[in-house]
């Protein structure tokens, strides 16, 4: 019996291409994915991430592994925050139209949260945390749709 799954690089590239075309057909561009990555990876949050293993190592009296220093990047400007917010709001409009047809059960809670975030007006000092929450919710909807590439 032939396997239903493949692990060859050629098949993986075809799948990534098909998924990105699927998202593009729905109006979800690579620009959105790039913006999500920008908000998740390019901005400092002031603290190093805590690993779950750290607590175990401390309880056992073992030293924590060395980590690379977190290099702070320039802070988020108001213009960048406005650009990213606008991009997320356009994505929300698209997801509201597309997501219900791409999931097995209607994503009521997720879409309500997207609408709440779309309508929120954060203070400039809270822009980064707001955009991260917004990005997390967009990612959650994309995951439900099955196209997270």
N, C-alpha and C positions, 0 to 999 in steps of 0.2 A: 504494500500500500504506500503510495506517495505521501510525503509529508505536506501538510497544509502551510507550514511555516518555512521560511528560508532565512539564512543568516549571511548570504553572500553580499559583498559590498555593492554589486550591481543592483540587486533587488532592493537594498536599503536606499540607494540613491534614487531609484525609481519611485519608492514609496514616499520619500521626502519631497520629490518633485510633484507627485500626485497630490499630496496633502497641501502643499503650498499653492498649487493650481486650484484646488478645491476651495481654499480660503480666499484666494484672489477672485474666484468666480462669485463668491458671496460679498465681495467688496472689502474684505479684510486684507490689507496689503502688508508687505514686509516692513513698511514704515512703522506700522503699529508694533510689530514684534521688536524692531530696533528701538523704539521708544520705551517699550517695557523693559528691555535689557538695560537701557540707559538709566532708568530710574532705579532698577534693582542693583546694578553693579558699579555705576560711575560715581555715586555720591556717598560721602562718608556719613556715618551716623554717630561718630564720636566714640564708639566702643568696639572692641574686638568681639567677634562672635564667640559665645561660650559653647564648648562642645559638651555633649552628654558624658563623655568619658572622663572629663576633667574632675567631676565630683567623685567618681570611683577611684581615680588615681590619688586624689587628696586623702580620701578615707583610708587607703592602703599605705599612705605615707610615701608614695612614689612621686618623683618630680614630674611636673607638667612638661609636655614636649615643647620644644622651641617653635615659635611661630614667627613668620615674617612680620615685620612692623607694618601696620596699616598706614599707608601713605595717603594723607588727606589731599583731596582734590579741591579745586576752587568751589566755593559754595554756589548753590542754585540762585541764579539771578531772577528778578521779577519777570524779565522778558522770557527766560527759559521756562519758568513756571507757567506763564500764560500760554506759551506755545504747546507745552506738554498737556496742560489742562484742556486746551482746545482740541488737541489730537484725541485725547481720551473721551471727550464729549462727543466727537464725531463717531468714534468707535462704539460708544454706547448706543447711539442712534442706529447704527448698523446691526449691532448685536441684538437689539430689541426686535428687529425685523427678522433676523436670520435664526437666532438660537432656538426659538420654539419649534422650528422645523428640522433641526439637526440633533435633537435629543429625544430620548425615549419618553421621559415624563417632563411636562412643562416646568421650566425652572423658575417658579414663582418667586421664591426667596432671593435667588441670585439676581434676577432682573429688578426686583424691588430695591435691592441694595445698590445696584448700578444707578437707578434713577435717583436715589437719595444722594449718592455721591456726586452725580451730575449737577444736582441742584445746590449742593453745598458751596458756600463762599468762605473759604478759610482765610484767616489772617495771614499776612505775608510771612510771619515767623513760623507758621504751621504748614507752609506749602509743601515741604518735603514729606512730612509724615502723611499729609492728605494724599499726595500723589502716590505714595507707596501703598496706602490703603486702596486707592482707586485701581492701581496696577494689579494688586492682589485679586481684587474682585473681577477685573477683566480676565485675568489668567484663569480664575476659577470657572468662568463661563466658557472660555476657550477649551479648558479641560473637559468640561461636560459635553462640548460639541465633538470632542475626539480629535481635534486638530490643534495640537500644541506645538507644532514645528514652525 
